[in-house]
Amino acid sequence: VILGDARNNYLAPDASALSALSRRAKQIVWLVPEAPSRWGQGDSAIAVYRPYVTRFLPAATASDLERAARLLVRRSR
């Protein structure tokens, strides 16, 4: 599980570490602390990371985090 906004401050994104991790992990879930409407805008590098991530989930509010946690628990059973 990764928590972050996937923004790179306009630097070149480097997905090599995430690529290596995705080969070893069963899944990668990325919790993004901003609204999905902002994903992919400005300096967001979500599009670069998307091939290596199983699922991106919004985590901007406590309710979002609770929803994501419940979803992850259900999928792990």
C-alpha positions as CSV (number, residue, x, y, z in Angstrom):
1,V,0.0,0.0,0.0
2,I,1.3,3.4,-1.0
3,L,0.0,6.7,0.3
4,G,0.8,9.8,-1.7
5,D,-0.4,12.2,-4.3
6,A,1.8,10.8,-7.1
7,R,3.0,14.3,-7.9
8,N,6.6,14.8,-9.0
9,N,7.0,18.6,-8.8
10,Y,7.5,18.7,-12.6
11,L,10.6,16.5,-12.4
12,A,11.0,13.5,-14.7
13,P,9.1,10.6,-13.1
14,D,11.1,7.4,-12.5
15,A,8.9,4.3,-12.2
16,S,11.8,1.8,-12.0
17,A,11.5,1.1,-8.3
18,L,7.7,0.7,-8.6
19,S,8.2,-1.6,-11.6
20,A,10.6,-3.8,-9.6
21,L,8.2,-3.8,-6.6
22,S,5.2,-4.8,-8.8
23,R,7.1,-7.9,-10.0
24,R,7.5,-9.0,-6.4
25,A,4.2,-8.0,-4.9
26,K,0.8,-9.7,-5.4
27,Q,-0.8,-6.3,-5.8
28,I,-0.1,-2.6,-5.3
29,V,-2.8,-0.3,-3.9
30,W,-2.1,3.4,-4.0
31,L,-4.1,5.7,-1.7
32,V,-4.3,9.2,-3.2
33,P,-5.0,12.0,-0.7
34,E,-6.7,14.2,-3.3
35,A,-9.9,14.1,-5.3
36,P,-9.9,11.8,-8.4
37,S,-10.8,14.8,-10.5
38,R,-7.3,16.1,-9.9
39,W,-5.5,12.9,-10.7
40,G,-3.5,13.2,-13.9
41,Q,-3.5,17.0,-13.9
42,G,-0.5,19.3,-13.5
43,D,2.5,17.5,-12.2
44,S,0.6,14.3,-11.4
45,A,2.6,11.2,-12.6
46,I,-0.3,8.8,-12.1
47,A,-0.3,7.9,-15.8
48,V,3.3,6.8,-15.6
49,Y,2.7,4.7,-12.5
50,R,-0.6,3.2,-13.6
51,P,0.8,0.1,-15.3
52,Y,2.4,-1.0,-12.1
53,V,-0.5,-0.3,-9.7
54,T,-3.4,-2.7,-9.2
55,R,-5.7,0.0,-7.9
56,F,-5.7,3.7,-7.1
57,L,-8.2,4.7,-4.3
58,P,-9.1,8.2,-3.1
59,A,-8.0,8.9,0.5
60,A,-8.7,12.6,0.8
61,T,-10.9,12.3,3.9
62,A,-11.2,10.0,6.9
63,S,-14.3,8.5,5.2
64,D,-12.2,7.7,2.1
65,L,-9.6,6.0,4.3
66,E,-12.2,4.0,6.0
67,R,-13.8,2.9,2.7
68,A,-10.4,1.9,1.3
69,A,-9.5,0.0,4.5
70,R,-12.8,-1.9,4.3
71,L,-12.2,-2.7,0.6
72,L,-8.7,-4.0,1.3
73,V,-9.9,-6.2,4.2
74,R,-12.7,-7.7,2.0
75,R,-10.2,-8.4,-0.8
76,S,-7.7,-10.1,1.5
77,R,-10.2,-12.7,2.8
